[in-house]
Structures are given as C-alpha cells and as structure tokens.
Amino acid sequence: IMASSLMMTRFFAFTVVMGACAVSALPSAPIHPSWSAASHAPGAWMRLGGQVGCALSRTQMRLRGGCEEPEEPAAEVQEEEAAPKLAGFAAQLYIALKDNKSLDPNDHPSSFQWMLTVLLAAYIAVGAPLKEYVPGLRELATVEPKEVPLTQAQLDRTEREALRKEMEEEYEQTLMEDKVKESERKAKQDKIDAAQHAQEEAANAKNSALSGYAEHIEAIKGRITAEPADGVLLRLRCPDGHQLTRKFDKDSPVGLLYDYIDLERYTKASKAPDADEKMLELANLNYCLVCTMPRLNLSDKDATLEEAGIKASCALMVQPVAKPDAK
C-alpha cells in the first residue's frame, strides 16, 4: 500500500508539473484576459518543482516510517525569501481547485489552474485511488452533488402526484366525516329505539298490571257476601283519607276485609277522570290492616276476625307495605 501510494503521489505531482509546463509552452493554450504574467514565469515553475520534490521526499519518509526529515537542498536555503510567497500561492491554488472544478477554460484565471482542474477531473473519474493516504487529496477529490433541473415531464408527473395525493387526502377526510356522521346517526337511532323499547315495556307492564288487577277484582266479586245485620262494625281508613264502614261476622275470614277494600277502591277509581293511573296505583299497592286499639296486625288472611283479635267494633287502618319481591 505504501509503495502504491508513493507511486501514485509521484505520478500525480509529475503529471501536474509537466502538464503545467507543457500548457505554458503551447502557443495555442487558452488565454484568459485576467491571467497573471507572473504565473507563467519559468522561475515560478522551478520553485514549485522544488517544493513538490521536497514534499514527495517528506511523504516518502513518513510512508517508510522514518522519523527524521531529509536535509533541505541548498537551493531551498538560497530561496528562503521566496518560500512564503510560494506557500501562499500553493494555498490559494488548493482553495481554487477545491472550490472551482469547472472544465471551461474561461472559468479559470490561468491555464495552469485550468490544466490542474482537468487532471483532477480525470483523477476523480478513475475513482480517486489512494485519496485516503495523501493529505488534502480527499477534499480535492470530493465533488458536491449538483442539483439537476427537472424536465417538464418530471414536473408534470410531480404535479399529478401532488394532485392525486391531495385528492386521496380529501377522500379520506370525507370518508372519515361520513363515518362520524353514520356513527352519530346510529347512536341517535339507538337512543330513539331504546326510548321506544322502554315505552313499550312500560306500556306492557301497565297493561299487564291493569289486566291482572281487573281479573283479581272479578274474582273477589264472587267472594263478597251480604252485610250482616248484627255483625261487628268496622271502620276502614284508606291511605288517601277515604273511610269505609261495614259490618262483618266474627267468623268471616280476614281476607274478606281485603277483598272488600279492593273492590270499593276499584269502584271509586274506575269513576275518576284518570282511571287508568288510579287503578294502576291500586294494582301496585301492597298493604296490611292494622289496629291501634287494641294493637293488632291482621296479616293472616285465612284466620277469622275473632281469631285475629277482633271481638268488638273498632277502627282499622290500611297501611302500605313493600312488596315481598321489591329490592
């Protein structure tokens, strides 16, 4: 690798120097109006050749692992005053080659710089070998990518793709809005259906309760007996303040009192303007007969009045209670 690097370095430097000298000697070389006459002086080329030779010697020592710098030739000592100027010229030339890689002669101030640019372009074209081993050569061999202007066909295709993308986005937005509207419509319809279902269930429950209560009233009509002449007089006070008075035999079952109360209250409710609501309220009412003096609770409907403790006339109260299945 060191031998190849040294050979390539020498070849490039020799090519640069010889190419520059050849271009300077050719009468047909391209001439730019701003070219400096100093850049064509033979002495400048000789000084540049000496500097390149010294650089090659130092590079060879570094590649071979040498630690000592070779002795400077006597010509270098004699031209110490010209060295800073030559170094500045080389730095300017390096910057110019790095920034300007145009192959048009009119874009360069001298034929030497143009020739170096051509040689650098050829070096880059072959892959810039060993550029990693020569200081500064990697920067020179790096070419910034140029922006290639789009053709009309490419511009039209780009415009069509942008338009298609915009249409797809609008379609997706419309589709999403339709989904949201459909979801809102479905939720509203579900709410309406739920309300209708609740109304239907309430109506069915109401009809079932009224129907069951009507059947209950029809059943108790056959169980009500005629009022006895010498029975026990009972006053029945309902929750709405209405009072019922009737005589019952002591041997009559307690359930007869409940049947009598249900029939009387049903008859009264059926004559009211809001008969359905009144009868529905009675159908859903569960109550118990109680007596305060003496303190009695007539919950056993199969027992007789005498067995329940009713031996004389008294007042009973209709006390609402919760249904057994109520939670």
RAZI-V57242 format. One record per run of one state. SS is the DSSP state (H for helix, E for strand, C for the rest). FROM is the first residue (numbers start at 0). LEN is the number of residues. If there is no record, write none. Layout:
BEGIN
ss->SS from->FROM len->LEN
ss->SS from->FROM len->LEN
END
This chain:
BEGIN
ss->C from->0 len->1
ss->H from->1 len->24
ss->C from->25 len->11
ss->H from->36 len->4
ss->C from->40 len->1
ss->H from->41 len->22
ss->C from->63 len->10
ss->H from->73 len->5
ss->C from->78 len->1
ss->H from->79 len->20
ss->C from->99 len->5
ss->H from->104 len->3
ss->C from->107 len->3
ss->H from->110 len->15
ss->C from->125 len->11
ss->H from->136 len->4
ss->C from->140 len->11
ss->H from->151 len->70
ss->C from->221 len->10
ss->E from->231 len->6
ss->C from->237 len->5
ss->E from->242 len->6
ss->C from->248 len->4
ss->E from->252 len->1
ss->H from->253 len->17
ss->C from->270 len->4
ss->H from->274 len->9
ss->C from->283 len->3
ss->E from->286 len->5
ss->C from->291 len->4
ss->E from->295 len->3
ss->C from->298 len->5
ss->E from->303 len->1
ss->H from->304 len->4
ss->C from->308 len->5
ss->E from->313 len->7
ss->C from->320 len->7
END
